[in-house]
Amino acid sequence: EIADAVSSVHVYAMKGDALAKNADLDALLARPNGRQSWAAFSHEMITFYKIFGDAFVIRYPAKGRPVEIHNLSPELITIDYAENGDVKSYIIGEGKNRIVFPVDMRTGDCQILHVKKPIQTTKAPLAFRL
């Protein structure tokens, strides 16, 4: 039901208080890839997120303006962490079929967008003391 509700929302790009005029972005939001409408894409993404707690979106091409975006099944993704806990890369597959998508450790740029729940770092509920 949550995925149905989310996928029924029409997405607009805004610049300040005005509707942004960008034909490339409008086309991407209308049809993220050759097999899905925005409604189908967002439904799939929210379903992955609710079931696995993560959603992964890959963009093509890797650099420049995206022409297509696709959901990746979270069960196929391995995350490689740096010593400081930052994500170093995302890995799909194993052996000779292994593809590594590095994360720019300076900017955080990557061909893969990772949508995840925030990690609570304390066991006690967060509160403000007055």
Secondary structure by P-SEA (a helix, b strand, c coil): caaaaaaabbbbbbccccccccaaaaaaaacccccccaaaaaaaaaaaaaaccbbbbbbccccccccbbbbcccccbbbbbccccccccccccccccbbbbbcccccccccbbbbbcccccccccccccc
